[in-house]
Amino acid sequence: MTSTFHGLETAKRSIFTTQTALNTTGHNISNANTSGYSRQRVNFTAARPIEAYGYSHSTAAGQLGTGVEATSITRVRDKFLDSQFYSEYKWLGNYTVQSDTLEKLETIVNEPSDTGLQTVISNFWNSWSDLSKTPESADGRAVLVEQTKAMMDAFNYTYKQLTDLKSDLTENAQINLDNLKSISSTIANLNGQIQRIEGIGDDANDLRDQRDALVDELSGLANVKVSDLSDGYTITMGNVTLVAGKSAEGSQGLTLDDMTAAIENGDLNNGAIYGTMQSRDKYVQGYMDQLNQMANTIANGDIQVTIPKGSVLPEGTVLNGVTYAGANRTLTEDLTVTVQGLNGLHQLGYTMNGEQGEPLFTDADGNTDNLTAANIQLNPKIAADPTLLATSMKVTFNDDGTETVVAGNNSMAVLMSQARDTKFAFDATDNNTINGFFRAVVGQLGVQSKEMQRLQSNQQTIVDQVDSRRMSVSGVSLDEEMSDLVKFQHAYNASARVMTVIDETLDRIINSMGRVGL
């Protein structure tokens, strides 16, 4: 026979278990808007039955139920969708950074505009064209000096902006790396807490949610792989172990140099850190190199020009391997030659004082080698004295052996203005006009920016879709929780009613039986 109070125990278990379900439902409702929270569910199972011996089966055991038990409270989570989210989110982190960088590059280049580099380069050519019409004009020379300074300032300032952007990206990469190390350390700490709590049979659901939210964030920083092992999550980036159970030692010593090496060997190939470093080293540095190439080429790049018949070359000029000296300095026919940029061309002309032209572009010390967008400027001598601009290519020979420049001759000014449409040798395979080269650079930037915006937008859609599917599994539905709330409320009331009925029955047995006639 079972205990007289067996029914009370069964009802009590039902009440307590249902109360747990009600509390869990309330917890779900409270966290309906909590980011990273996973819906929790109470797992019910029938309590272990007892063997009861009855009068009709004196030698055979019977199974008598003892009610219900809440064996565990688990999160509703789909690991496949989590893995898919990590896989897609790393691309979004990468594309977002690169798209933002290209957008900033477009802002720096600022083309087309009335104040961009393209405009000041055009103004430079136009000033030479204007000066060729009045080569002796002091005003024309002053304007040309100012327009050349403006072009040099545009090179210098654009390069400085690119340098600043590169520094910002390096700083952002370091911030992201520090964040990666901090997240890895926190995940390792949570691994330990979860292992300790679940080791004694409890459920660490909220701690698991915190850990998974951190892994979500980590997956946006780098291409990570997550393995759920007995001692917690093990997280790797290629062959680099960031977290192993309670240890995050593999991530704490990482530096940006390590990240560069990881990119080179393939361990790091996605995420915001990868995108930041690629943006810095591929896009920003690439455009810095192109701007340097453009600045050096306009000054020193090979250019083919045709010097008109009657021009007088400066004494000792060497062109196409021929030295021009004495009487053969005066050209008897047009001469097509290759000179080294506008510097080389300008040195074939004469100033207002009859002196040979100086290099047009130098650095601050007057050097013409290794010019970059950062250091190129108008030759300080010419900037201080516009009469040193060479516009003439003719001199008259005096009886006393001296020479007098033909100040009204405009041959050099014409050649300089015609260089606008002349192709320069940017490298062994690329010949282009200065304007054409810059247009190609701007066009390339526009294409890259549009393509990256498209990739970022598409990836955002994919991530949103995966996250929506994940939330449909793990997220809290208030309608569903309200339905469960009503269901468990009825179960609780019914369990309480069972206990009341048993109490009344016991009261009858205890207080009324054996009192016949009283």
C-alpha positions in Angstrom: 0.0 0.0 0.0 1.2 3.5 -0.7 1.4 6.2 1.9 -1.8 8.0 2.9 0.0 11.2 2.0 1.3 10.0 -1.4 -1.2 12.2 -3.2 -0.1 15.3 -1.4 3.5 14.7 -2.5 2.4 14.3 -6.1 0.4 17.5 -6.0 3.2 19.4 -4.3 5.7 18.3 -7.0 3.2 19.5 -9.7 2.8 22.9 -8.0 6.6 23.4 -7.6 7.3 22.3 -11.1 4.6 24.5 -12.6 5.8 27.4 -10.5 9.3 26.9 -12.0 7.7 27.0 -15.5 5.8 30.2 -14.6 9.0 31.8 -13.2 10.9 30.9 -16.4 8.1 32.3 -18.6 8.2 35.5 -16.6 12.0 35.6 -17.1 11.5 35.2 -20.9 8.9 38.0 -20.9 11.2 40.3 -18.9 14.0 39.8 -21.4 11.9 40.0 -24.6 13.9 43.1 -25.6 17.3 42.1 -24.2 19.9 41.8 -26.9 21.5 38.4 -27.1 19.0 36.7 -24.8 17.9 33.2 -25.7 14.4 31.9 -24.9 14.5 29.4 -22.0 12.4 26.3 -21.6 11.7 24.1 -18.6 12.1 20.4 -19.5 9.5 18.2 -17.7 9.7 14.5 -17.1 7.6 12.1 -15.1 9.1 11.5 -11.7 10.4 8.1 -10.9 7.5 5.7 -10.1 7.4 3.6 -6.9 6.5 0.0 -6.6 3.3 -0.6 -4.7 2.1 -3.9 -3.5 -1.7 -4.4 -3.7 -4.0 -7.0 -2.1 -4.8 -8.4 -5.5 -1.1 -8.7 -6.6 0.6 -9.6 -3.4 3.7 -11.0 -5.1 4.0 -8.6 -8.1 5.2 -5.1 -8.1 3.1 -2.3 -9.7 4.2 1.1 -11.0 2.7 4.0 -9.2 3.4 7.5 -10.6 4.9 10.1 -8.3 4.1 13.2 -10.4 6.4 15.4 -12.4 9.9 16.8 -12.1 11.7 19.8 -13.8 14.9 18.1 -14.9 16.5 21.2 -16.4 16.0 24.7 -17.8 17.7 24.9 -21.2 18.1 27.6 -23.8 16.4 27.3 -27.2 19.4 27.6 -29.5 20.4 26.3 -32.9 24.1 25.9 -33.2 24.0 25.5 -37.0 22.4 29.0 -37.3 25.0 30.4 -34.8 27.8 29.0 -37.0 26.2 30.4 -40.1 25.9 33.8 -38.4 29.6 33.8 -37.5 30.5 32.8 -41.1 28.5 35.7 -42.6 29.1 38.3 -40.0 32.9 38.3 -40.6 32.3 39.3 -44.2 30.1 42.2 -43.0 32.8 43.4 -40.6 35.3 43.3 -43.5 33.1 45.0 -46.1 31.8 47.7 -43.8 35.3 48.9 -42.9 36.4 48.8 -46.5 33.3 50.6 -47.7 33.7 53.3 -45.1 37.4 53.8 -46.0 36.7 54.1 -49.7 33.9 56.6 -48.9 36.5 58.7 -46.9 38.9 58.4 -49.8 36.3 59.8 -52.2 35.8 62.7 -49.8 39.5 63.4 -49.7 39.9 63.2 -53.5 36.8 65.4 -53.8 36.2 64.9 -57.5 34.6 66.3 -59.5 34.6 69.7 -57.7 35.7 73.3 -58.2 38.4 72.9 -55.6 39.8 69.5 -56.3 43.2 68.5 -57.7 41.8 68.1 -61.2 40.8 71.8 -61.2 44.1 73.2 -59.9 46.0 71.1 -62.4 43.8 72.5 -65.2 44.4 76.0 -63.8 48.1 75.3 -63.9 48.0 74.4 -67.6 45.7 77.4 -68.4 48.1 79.8 -66.7 50.9 78.6 -69.0 48.6 79.0 -72.0 47.8 82.6 -70.9 51.4 83.4 -70.3 52.3 82.1 -73.8 50.2 85.0 -75.2 52.0 87.7 -73.2 55.3 86.1 -72.1 56.7 89.4 -70.8 53.7 90.1 -68.6 54.6 90.4 -64.9 51.0 89.8 -64.0 50.8 86.6 -66.1 53.9 85.3 -64.4 52.6 86.2 -60.9 49.4 84.3 -61.7 51.3 81.3 -63.0 53.4 81.2 -59.8 50.3 81.3 -57.6 48.5 78.6 -59.7 51.6 76.4 -59.5 51.7 76.9 -55.7 48.0 76.0 -55.5 48.7 72.8 -57.4 51.6 71.9 -55.2 49.5 72.7 -52.1 46.8 70.4 -53.4 49.3 67.6 -53.8 50.7 68.2 -50.3 47.4 68.6 -48.6 45.8 65.6 -50.3 48.8 63.5 -49.3 48.6 64.7 -45.7 44.9 63.7 -45.6 45.8 60.3 -46.9 48.6 60.0 -44.3 46.2 61.0 -41.5 43.6 58.5 -42.8 46.3 55.8 -42.8 47.2 56.7 -39.2 43.6 56.6 -38.2 43.2 53.1 -39.7 46.3 51.9 -37.8 44.8 53.3 -34.6 41.4 51.6 -35.4 43.2 48.3 -36.1 44.9 48.5 -32.7 41.6 49.3 -31.0 39.9 46.3 -32.8 42.8 44.1 -31.8 42.6 45.3 -28.1 38.9 44.6 -28.3 39.6 41.1 -29.7 42.0 40.4 -26.8 39.5 41.7 -24.2 36.6 39.7 -25.6 38.8 36.6 -25.7 39.8 37.1 -22.1 36.1 37.5 -21.0 35.0 34.4 -22.9 37.8 32.4 -21.2 36.5 33.7 -17.9 32.9 32.8 -18.7 34.1 29.3 -19.8 35.4 28.8 -16.2 32.2 30.1 -14.6 30.0 28.0 -16.8 32.0 24.9 -16.2 31.9 25.5 -12.4 28.2 26.1 -12.3 27.2 23.3 -14.6 29.7 20.9 -12.9 27.3 20.8 -9.9 24.3 20.2 -12.0 22.9 23.7 -12.5 22.1 25.5 -15.8 24.2 28.5 -16.7 21.9 29.8 -19.4 22.3 33.5 -18.9 26.1 33.1 -18.8 26.0 31.1 -22.0 24.0 34.0 -23.5 26.7 36.4 -22.5 29.3 34.2 -24.0 27.5 33.7 -27.3 26.9 37.5 -27.5 30.7 38.0 -27.2 31.4 35.4 -29.8 29.0 37.2 -32.1 31.0 40.4 -31.6 34.3 38.5 -32.0 33.2 37.0 -35.3 32.8 40.5 -36.7 36.4 41.3 -35.9 38.1 38.2 -37.4 37.5 34.9 -39.1 37.0 32.7 -36.0 36.0 29.0 -35.6 34.1 28.0 -32.4 34.3 24.5 -30.9 32.1 23.6 -27.9 34.2 21.2 -25.9 33.9 19.8 -22.4 35.9 22.7 -20.8 34.0 25.4 -22.8 34.5 27.1 -26.1 37.8 26.8 -28.0 38.1 29.6 -30.5 40.7 29.7 -33.2 41.6 32.1 -36.0 43.3 30.0 -38.6 46.1 28.3 -36.8 46.0 30.8 -33.9 44.2 29.7 -30.8 42.5 32.7 -29.2 40.7 30.9 -26.4 41.1 27.4 -25.0 38.8 26.7 -22.1 39.7 29.0 -19.3 42.8 30.3 -21.0 43.1 33.2 -23.5 46.9 33.3 -23.5 47.0 32.7 -27.2 45.4 36.0 -27.9 46.8 38.3 -25.2 50.3 38.8 -26.8 49.1 39.5 -30.3 50.4 42.7 -32.0 49.6 44.4 -35.3 52.8 43.0 -36.7 51.4 39.5 -35.8 48.1 40.5 -37.6 50.1 41.5 -40.7 51.9 38.1 -40.6 48.6 36.4 -40.1 47.2 38.1 -43.2 50.3 37.0 -45.2 50.0 33.3 -44.1 46.2 33.2 -44.4 45.4 32.9 -40.7 43.6 36.2 -40.8 41.4 36.6 -43.9 38.2 38.3 -42.9 36.5 40.5 -40.3 36.9 44.1 -39.3 40.6 43.8 -38.3 41.4 42.3 -41.7 39.3 44.9 -43.5 41.0 47.8 -41.6 44.5 46.6 -42.4 43.6 45.9 -46.0 42.0 49.3 -46.3 45.2 50.9 -45.0 47.7 48.8 -47.0 45.8 48.3 -50.2 43.5 51.3 -50.7 45.0 54.2 -48.8 48.7 53.2 -49.4 47.8 52.4 -53.0 46.4 55.9 -53.6 49.3 57.5 -51.8 51.7 55.6 -54.1 49.7 56.8 -57.2 49.7 60.4 -55.9 53.5 60.1 -55.4 53.8 58.7 -58.9 51.8 61.5 -60.3 53.8 64.2 -58.5 57.2 62.7 -59.5 56.1 62.1 -63.1 54.9 65.6 -63.7 58.3 66.8 -62.5 60.6 64.1 -63.9 58.7 61.6 -66.0 59.8 61.1 -69.6 57.8 63.2 -72.0 58.3 63.6 -75.8 58.2 67.1 -77.2 58.9 68.8 -80.5 61.2 71.8 -80.2 60.4 74.3 -83.0 62.9 75.2 -85.7 65.0 78.3 -84.9 65.1 77.6 -81.2 68.5 78.0 -79.5 69.3 75.4 -76.9 71.4 76.3 -73.8 75.1 75.6 -74.1 76.0 71.9 -73.4 72.5 70.6 -73.6 72.3 66.8 -74.2 69.2 65.5 -75.9 68.8 62.0 -77.3 72.5 61.4 -76.8 73.6 64.5 -78.7 75.4 67.4 -77.1 74.4 70.8 -78.4 77.2 73.4 -78.2 78.5 76.4 -80.2 76.9 77.0 -83.6 74.8 73.8 -83.6 72.8 75.1 -80.6 70.4 76.8 -83.1 68.0 74.2 -84.6 67.6 74.3 -88.3 64.5 72.1 -88.2 62.0 70.9 -85.7 63.5 68.5 -83.2 61.5 65.8 -81.4 63.2 64.8 -78.2 62.5 63.1 -74.9 63.0 65.1 -71.8 62.6 64.3 -68.1 59.3 65.9 -67.2 58.5 69.5 -66.9 61.7 70.0 -65.0 63.7 68.8 -68.0 61.6 70.8 -70.4 61.8 74.0 -68.4 65.6 73.8 -68.3 65.6 74.1 -72.2 64.2 77.6 -72.0 65.5 81.0 -71.0 64.4 83.4 -68.3 63.7 87.1 -68.7 67.3 87.6 -67.6 68.6 85.4 -70.4 69.6 82.6 -67.9 68.9 78.9 -68.5 65.7 77.8 -66.9 65.8 76.2 -63.4 64.0 73.0 -62.6 60.3 74.0 -62.1 59.6 71.6 -59.2 61.9 70.7 -56.2 61.7 69.8 -52.6 62.2 72.4 -49.8 66.0 72.0 -50.2 66.0 72.5 -54.0 66.5 68.8 -54.8 64.7 67.2 -57.8 65.3 63.6 -57.0 62.8 61.4 -55.1 60.0 64.0 -55.3 56.7 62.9 -53.7 53.3 64.4 -53.2 54.4 65.2 -49.7 57.5 67.2 -50.5 57.0 68.5 -54.0 56.8 72.3 -54.4 57.5 75.1 -56.8 61.2 75.8 -56.9 61.8 78.3 -54.1 63.9 80.5 -56.4 61.1 80.8 -58.9 58.5 81.3 -56.2 60.6 84.3 -55.0 61.3 85.7 -58.4 58.7 85.0 -61.2 61.1 86.4 -63.8 62.9 83.1 -63.5 60.0 81.4 -65.3 61.5 80.3 -68.6 59.2 81.3 -71.5 61.6 81.9 -74.4 63.7 79.6 -76.5 65.5 82.2 -78.6 68.5 84.4 -78.0 70.4 86.8 -80.3 74.2 86.6 -80.5 76.0 89.9 -79.9 79.3 90.9 -81.6 81.0 90.8 -78.3 80.2 87.1 -77.9 77.4 87.7 -75.4 73.8 86.6 -75.8 70.5 88.5 -75.4 67.3 86.6 -74.7 64.4 87.4 -77.1 62.0 88.2 -74.2 58.9 88.2 -76.5 59.5 84.7 -77.7 56.9 82.3 -76.3 58.2 78.9 -77.5 58.8 77.5 -74.1 55.5 78.7 -72.7 53.7 77.1 -75.6 55.5 73.8 -75.1 54.7 73.9 -71.4 51.0 74.5 -72.1 51.0 71.8 -74.8 52.2 69.3 -72.2 48.6 69.2 -70.9 47.8 66.9 -73.8 51.2 65.1 -74.0 51.6 61.6 -72.6 54.1 61.1 -69.7 55.8 57.8 -68.9 54.4 56.9 -65.5 56.2 53.5 -65.7 57.5 51.1 -68.2 54.0 50.2 -69.4 51.8 53.2 -68.6 51.9 56.3 -70.8 49.2 58.8 -70.1 48.6 62.5 -69.8 48.7 64.0 -66.3 45.0 64.7 -66.4 44.2 61.3 -68.0 46.1 59.5 -65.3 44.3 61.4 -62.5 40.9 60.8 -64.2 41.8 57.1 -64.2 42.6 57.2 -60.5 39.4 58.9 -59.7 37.4 56.5 -61.9 39.1 53.5 -60.3 38.2 54.9 -56.8 34.6 55.4 -57.8 34.3 51.9 -59.2 35.9 50.4 -56.1 33.6 52.4 -53.8 30.4 51.5 -55.6 31.4 47.8 -55.7 32.2 47.7 -52.0 29.0 49.5 -51.2 27.1 46.8 -53.1 29.0 44.0 -51.4 28.4 45.6 -48.0 24.7 46.1 -48.7 24.2 42.6 -49.9 26.1 41.1 -47.0 24.0 43.2 -44.6 20.9 41.6 -46.1 22.3 38.1 -45.7 23.3 38.8 -42.1 19.9 40.2 -41.3 18.3 37.1 -42.9 20.4 34.7 -40.9 19.9 36.6 -37.7 16.1 36.7 -38.3 16.1 32.9 -38.7 18.2 32.6 -35.5 15.8 34.9 -33.6 12.8 33.0 -34.8 14.3 30.0 -32.9 16.0 31.7 -30.0 14.1 35.0 -29.6 11.2 35.6 -27.3 7.7 35.6 -28.8 5.4 37.5 -26.4 2.4 35.8 -28.0 3.8 32.4 -27.3 4.9 33.3 -23.8 1.5 34.6 -22.9 0.0 31.4 -24.2 2.4 29.4 -22.0 1.6 31.7 -19.1 -2.1 30.9 -19.3 -1.3 27.2 -19.8 0.9 27.0 -16.7 -1.5 29.1 -14.7 -4.2 26.5 -15.4 -1.8 23.7 -14.5 -0.9 25.4 -11.3 -4.5 26.0 -10.3 -5.4 22.4 -11.1 -2.5 21.1 -9.0 -3.6 23.3 -6.2 -7.1 21.9 -6.6 -5.7 18.3 -6.4 -4.0 19.2 -3.1 -7.3 20.7 -1.8 -9.2 17.6 -2.7 -6.7 15.3 -1.0 -6.7 17.5 2.0 -10.5 17.3 2.3 -10.3 13.5 1.9 -7.7 13.2 4.6 -9.7 15.5 6.8 -12.6 13.1 6.4 -10.5 10.1 7.3 -8.8 11.8 10.2 -11.7 13.6 11.8 -14.8 11.7 10.8 -14.1 8.0 10.5 -14.8 5.9 13.7 -17.2 8.5 15.0 -20.5 6.9 13.9 -23.4 8.2 15.9 -21.5 11.1 17.2 
